[in-house]
């Protein structure tokens, strides 16, 4: 097991996790940042955009079952690289979607490329129990790198004049989607630099020695029966609550701040056209704080345990939601609203515990499938953004945002506060899941 302690073998593992997760953040956040532009381009309302926010996660469920199964059967490395490549290609094809329906279909297809559970399986099988949480928090924090990259790309290209590429006329927002091909050079590097998991290799050898004639079971059936069923349900529930809270708040946050700053600029006699840019600047700050929170929570979970770190973030989330409520409805005070959002952002650190906690619970033979499927089902069912879109459109129909920007912001805020119920539930559900702090991951482990 010398490879477990070899720093040179760990660096490519971290890079692979970073590229996969950063690209996931980049591709998903583009739709959020460009929501208003895409809505205008295709002539659709907030409900339709909210549907895309949530529907792009739906196909991650069959994608997790497929790529997770392949990773458990044939190894972590090549399936991880294939999944990232798949996501890159289909996300970039969104740039040339002629209709909103095709755009939505491409977002669904991109979701099949689920790399999250595979990369965390590889990471957990590579890092020691003393550093696994911190490594997982670091990788998860790079979702923010993808988010920041998407913000920068949107600021540069989002409002650019259309350009012509052969028969194609590409608006600025379409060029943003083309940039989703950025992982390809890294995938070429990782093909040569990344080693297969030694834990998985040892497991595969032991299986071949012990049982060469029986066909391997389909992994998804294993995690949905016997002693694993209850644990799978609990982890899906916990991660669903966290994902619901996150997407209820984060997916509409750029639009919410755009409306809020439009209101402030109107009152101050400023240029309301700069509201979108101001919103993105705030989101950059929010995401930097989120990156710190994700890494810190992962690091902290190595010391106080996965469960305590998760519950602590839930308490912080309740505090942030209370500040957000007071500053939106008791007295409209933008600086306090921003503070409330920053506190809520710190609560997102709980996501930094996801990967290591779920991958530590399951044995090697089903680790990639279980970790991928649990997260994908939770995220696929977390239709918080769609819920927010319906409520906001019902309270304040989209006719002209400029006529009542505060009304539109508050309509979004009403629905966004549904996160409170999720945070309350997350004070209790973690207590039903085994604590895995300090566990050693071996090839044969039940």
N, C-alpha and C positions, 0 to 999 in steps of 0.2 A: 504493500500500500504506500510505497514511497511517493507515488504520484500525488497522493492526497496532500503532501506537504511541499510539493514543488511549486514555488512561486511562478516559474515560467509557464507552467501548465494552467495556472489559475487566471492569469491575465487574459488569454484568449476567451476563457469562459465568461469573464466579466464583460469583455467587449461584445461577445455574442449576445449576452443578455441585454446589454445596453442598446445595441443596434436594433434588436427585435422590439424591445419595449419602447424605445424612443420613437421608432417608426410608427408603432401602434398609436402612441400619443399624437404624433404629427398628423397622421392620416385622419384620426377621429376628430381632432380639434379643428381641423380646417373647416369642416362643415359648420361647427359652432361659430367660428370667427367670421365666416362668410355668409352666415344665415340670412342677413338682410339682403345682401347682393344676390344670392342664389334665389331668394324669394322673388325679387324683382325680375331677375333674368327669366325665370320660368313662369312668373305670374301666379304664384301660389301663396297661401296664407300661413299663419303660425302653426296651425294644426298639421299641415302637410310637412313643414320643416321639422316640427317636433316628432312626427312619425319617422322621418329619416334619421333623426338623432338616435331614436331607440331601435328602429328596424335594422340599422347597420350592425347591431350586436346579435341579432337573431341567428344568423348563420354561423356565429361562433360556436354554437352548440353542436351541430353536426360536424363542424370543422374540428372541434376539440375531440369528439369521438373518433374521427378519422385520423388526424395527425397524432393524437395521443396513443391510439392503438399502434400506429406505425412506429412511433418512437419506442414503445415498450417491446415491440417485436424485433425491430431492426437497428435500434440504437438511437441515441439522442442527437448526435451531430448532424448527419445528413438530412434528417427530417426537420430539424430546427431551421437549417439553411433554406430548405425547400419551402417551408411555411412562410418565412419572411419574404422570399422572392415572389410567392403567390400574391401576398398582400400588396407588395410594391407595384406589381403589374396591374392588378385590377383597380387599385386606387388611382394610378396614373391615367387609366382609361376613362375615368370620370371626367377628365378634361375635355373629351370630345363627345360627351353624351348630348344628343340633339334634343331630347325631351326630358322632362322631369321624371317620367316613369323609367326610362333607361338609366338615368342617373341613380335612382333609388335601387334598381336591380344591380348595378355595378357596386354600390355600397354593400349590398347583401353578399355578393360574390366575394368581395374583398375580405369579408368576415370569416370565410372558410380558412384563411391562412392564420391559424391560431398558433403563435409561438410561445405564449406566456408560460403555460404549464410545462412545456418541454425545457425551456431555458431555466426555470426554477428547479426542475428535477435534476438537470445537469449541475446547477450551482450547488444544490444541497448535497449531491453525491461527491462534490469536489472539496467543499470547505468543511473545516472542523466545527464541532458543535459550539465552540466558544466564539466563533466569528461568523457563523452562518446567518444570524439575524442581521448583523451589520451589513454583510455582503448583499443579502436580500433587500434590505432597505435602500442600499446604494443603487442597485439595479432598478428597483421600483421608482426611485427618485428621478431616474433618467426619463421617465414619462414626461416629466416637466421640461427636460431638454427638448423633447419632441414638441411640447406645447410652445416653448419659447421660439423654437425654430419655425413653427407654424405662424406665430405672431410676426416674426421678422419677415418671413416670406410674404405674408399678407400685407404688411406695411409697404414693402417694396413693390410688389406686383399687383396687389389687390385692386387698385384704382388705375392701373396702367391702361393706356389706350390700346385698342385691339391691334394685334399683329397678324400678318398673313403667313402661313406656312403651307405652301402648295395649295391644295384645295381647301385647307382649313383656315378659318378666321377665329383666332383665339382672343377672348377677352382676358383681362388681367386675372380674374378669379380662376379661369381655366388653366392659365400658366402656373398658378399656385399648385394645382393638382398634378401637373406634369412633374413638378419637383419631387414628388413622392418616390421617384426612382433612385434617390440618393443612397440606399443601402447596397446597391449592386457592387460597387468597388470593395466594400467591406466584406461582402459575401465571398468574393474571390480570394481575398486575404485569408478568411477563416477556413476556407476549403483546405488550405495548406497548413495553417497554424493551429487549428483547433483539434484537440485529441478527443477520442471517444471516452465516455465515462468509464473509469476503471471498475466502479461498483457494478455498472450494468454489464460490462464485459465478463467480470467474475460470475455474475448471476447467470449469464447466458451459457457459460462453460459448464456450470453446475447442472443446469437444466439438461444440457445435451448429454452429460455423463450419466445422469440419473434416469432420464426418460427420453429415449430417442424415437419412440414409435408413436406416442400419443400426440394428436394435433393440439396446438395451443388453444386455450379458450379465448373467446372474445372478451376483452377486459371490461367493457362496460357492464356486462352481465355480472361479473364478480363484484363490482363496487355497488351494485344495486340489489344485493341479496346477502343473506347470512349476517355475520357480525359487522360487515361494513355498511349495511343499509342505513342504520340509525345514525352513524357518524356522517355519512354522506349527506343525509337530509339536514342534519344540524349545521354542517359547514355551508351547505347551499343557503340555508336560511340566514346564517350570520353574514355571509358575504353578500347576499341579496340585500339585506338591510343596509349594509354599508354602501353598496353600489347605488341603491335607490336614493340614499341621502346625498351621495356625491353628484349623481346626474341631475337630481332635482335642483341642486344649487349651481353646479359648475357649467352645465351645458348652456344654460340661459344667462349666465353671469355677464358675458360680453354685451349681449343685447340689453340686459337690465341696466348696466352702467351707461350704455349709449343713450337710453331714454332718460336716465337720471341727469346726465351731464347736459343733455339737450334742454331739460327744464332749467338747470342752473344757468346755462348760457343765455337762454331766453330772458331770464330775470335780470341778468347782468348786462344785457345788450351786446353779448359777444357773438361770435360766428358759430352757429349751431352745426355747421358742416364739420367742425373739428371734434364733435362729440365722440364719433367713432374712434378717432385716433386716441383721444384721452382715455376711452374705455380700454383700449388695448394696452396702453401704458400701465394702467392700474392692474390689468390682468398679468402683465409681466411681473410686477412686484408681488402679486398674489402667488404666482407660480414659483417664484424664487423661494418664498417662504414655505411653500408646499414641499419643495425639494428638500429643504433643511429638515422639515418635520418628518418626512418619509424616512430619511436616513437615520435621524435621531431616534425615532420610534423603533426601527429595526435594531439599532445598536442597543437601545434600552431594553428590548425584549430578551437580549442575551443575558441581561443582568437581573431583571425582575420577573421575567417570564412572558410568554406570548399573551396569555390571558390578561394579566394585569396591565400590560401596555395597551391592549385593545380597549379595555374598560376605561382606562384613563383618558383615552382619546374621545370616548363617548361623552364623558363628563365635560370635557372642553367644548365639544360640539353643542351641548345643551346651553352652555354659557354664551357661546357665539350666537346661537339662534335667538336667545333672549335679547341680546344687544341689537340684533338685526330687527327684531319685532318692534322694540321701543323706538328705534331711530327711524323706522319707516312709518309708524302709525301714531305713536304718542306725540312725537315732535319730529318733523322731517329735518334732519340735520346730517348733511352729507358726510362730514368728517367722521361722525359716529357710525354711520352706515359702513364706511370703509373699514373702521376698526372691527366692527362686528364680522365683516367678511374675512378679515385677516385671522380672527380667532377661529372662525369656522374652518378656515384653510388649515390651521394647525391640527384640527381634528382629523383631517384627511390622512394624517400620519399612520392611522390604523391600517391603511392599505399596504404599508411597508412590512406588515407582519403576515399578510396573506400567503405569499409564496412559500416561505419557510415552514409556516405552521401546517399547511395542508400537505406539503411534500414530506414532512417528518412523520406524519400520522400513518401514511400508507407504505406498504412494502415495495421493493424494487420492481417486482413483476407487474404492478398496476400503478406505479407512482405517476408517470407522465399522463396516463389516461385520466386518473382520478383528479390530479391537480388541474389539468386543463378543463375537464368537464365541469367540475365544481365551480370554478371561476366563470366559465363561459355561460353556464346555466344561470348563475346569479346575475351576471351582467346582461344576459339576453332577456331576462325577466324584469330587469330594473328599468321599467318604462317611466321613470320619473320625469324625463324631458317631455314625453308625449302628454303625460298628466298635466304638467305645467302649461303646455301649449293650449290644451283644451280649456283649463280654468281661466287662463289669461285672456283667451279669445272670447270666452263667455262673459267675463266681467268687463272687458274693454275691447270691443271688436276693432280690428285693424281697418280704419278708414283713413285717418291722417294722424300719424304720431305727433306731428307738430302742433296739432290742435290741443292735445292734452298729454304731453310727454310724462308728467308726473303720474297721471292716471294709469298709463301703460306700465310704468315702473312698479307702481303699487299693485297692479293686477298680477304682475309676475311675482312680486314679493309674497302675496297671499298664498299662491300655490307653492312657492319655493319653501315656505315654512312647514310643509308636510314633512320635511327632514326631521322635525322634532320628534315625531312618533317613532321613526327609525332609531334615533339616538337613545330614546327611552328603552326600547326593546333590547338594544345592544348593551345595556347595563346588566342583563340577565342571561342572555343566550350563551355568551362565552363560558359561563360557569358550568355548562353541560358538556363542554368539549375537553378532552384530555390535554393536560399541560405537557409540552414536549421539549421544554428548555433543557439543553444538555444531552439530548439523546444522540447516540452514535448510529449512523446509517451504515448498514452492512449489506452485502449482496443477498444473503438469505435472512429475511427479517419478516416476521409475522406479528 
